[in-house]
Amino acid sequence: MSACIPTYMLASSLISEGMNWWQAVLTIFLGNTIVLIPMVLNAHAGTRYGIPFPVYCRASFGILGANVPALLRALVACGWFGIQTWIGGWAIYKILTVYFPAWESLPDIGIGINIAQFACFMFFWSINMAVIYRGIESIRVLLNIKAPLLLLLGLVLLSWAYVRAGGFGPMLSQPSAFAPGGAKAGQFWSFFFPALTAMIGFWATLSLNIPDFSRYAYSQRDQVLGQALGLPTTMGLYSFIGVAVTSATVVIFGESIWDPVVLLARFENPVILVVAMFSLCLATLATNIAANVVSPANDFAHLWPRHIDFRRGGLITGIIGILIRPWELIADPSGYIFKWLVAYSALLGSVGGILIADYFVIRRMRLELPALYQRDGEYWYKGGFNVSALVALTAGIAPCVPGFLGTIGMTSPSAVWIEMYHYAWFISFGVSFLVYLVLMQATYKRHAAARA
């Protein structure tokens, strides 16, 4: 999962926003180290009890209330589906502009893109929908080769940048824009903390639904070592490619090019351009289906199983992916970080705080497995919902809302709210963790005494 275009863009966005290579690498490493903690903790229940994420949520949110965090996860996945679909459509558009250069000057159709860009986006969207309709097995071979394909593409880009820039020396010698005399001198810390939050937000979804995968681990040692060794290494490699290549573009072209599709479009050889873009499209298709369709489609299906099957759930995912207007989320590095990654980290950080507080502090890692499936069991609470969890969820998200609205230009809150928003994951996690503990301490003891 680490080897994907959004990972590359995550790293390259830090360079484009002013960091030098070691500042970007350190920020990515620190973010991965922090998010590894809730990832390992939430994985524990999956390995011990063999339960997936939606069932794990029932202990804290209630049998029916578990649909709330599942839907929050699903909405974030829909956003990622839209982003990946836009990347695939964007690559197709760039291939076609080689043969139809007049497309570049087509007017905006009122949504921030021209008609050709929208048509390419919808074409790639249709391919994704066709795969969903036919079933994931239809691209099984592609799923097996997509990671090596993207790694190969990244290494080819790195090799090209190394040669064109004259080695790693010039590539990695670009100064930070935050250094004295730089364009953003003295602003490093005001960018570092939201960037760190964005790094954590990038993996915030997986840090919650990790039980979907850890349930297949043989032991706690296996799941801990697997994640501790797997995440930093693969993420580190692909992030370094993004950092190094983007730094090289400053040397080669005199400007920072953070979007790999735009960078590939600079290649003058049409054969190389088409092969590279086609490979990117294939790998993006496989990543999109595996990472951004299966989970939300199942979540929507579980919400209303009589009327929504996997195919309809996938269609809902696709429609939301269009409505979210993904081209605006990754139009520039700042929007990608502040309006997308930081924004949804507030939602998922809150869920993570509740899950960890419930499983480790309240229940001491003990779950009544049969009760997770019983309407009259311990986890039914009141009508299937744990009100304490919903209150804690709201309390964690609420402090981040004014800053988010200010960031997207809907309101003009004070600077304090904007600053708090930059720490969205940390604030939502901490507030929900504490509020849930306070609300549940007396409630859990009372329920335990009643059962005794």
Secondary structure, DSSP 8 states (H G I E B T S, - for coil): --SSHHHHHHHHHHHHTT--HHHHHHHHHHHHHHHHHHHHHHHHHHHHH---HHHHHHHHH-TTTTHHHHHHHHHHHHHHHHHHHHHHHHHHHHHHHHH-GGGGG--B-SSSSBHHHHHHHHHHHHHHHHHHHH-GGGGHHHHHHHHHHHHHHHHHHHHHHHHHHTSHHHHH----TTSTTSTTTT-HHHHHHHHHHHHHHHTHHHHHHTHHHHTT-SSHHHHHHHHHHHHHHHHHHHHHHHHHHHHHHHHHHSS----HHHHHTT---HHHHHHHHHHHHHHHHHHHHHHHTHHHHHHHHHHSTTT--HHHHHHHHHHHHHHT-HHHHTSSHHHIIIIIIHHHHHHHHHHHHHHHIIIIIISTT---TGGGG-TTSGGGTBTTB-HHHHHHHHHHHGGGHHHHHHHTTS----HHHHHHHTTHHHHHHHHHHHHHHHHHHHHHHHHHHHH-
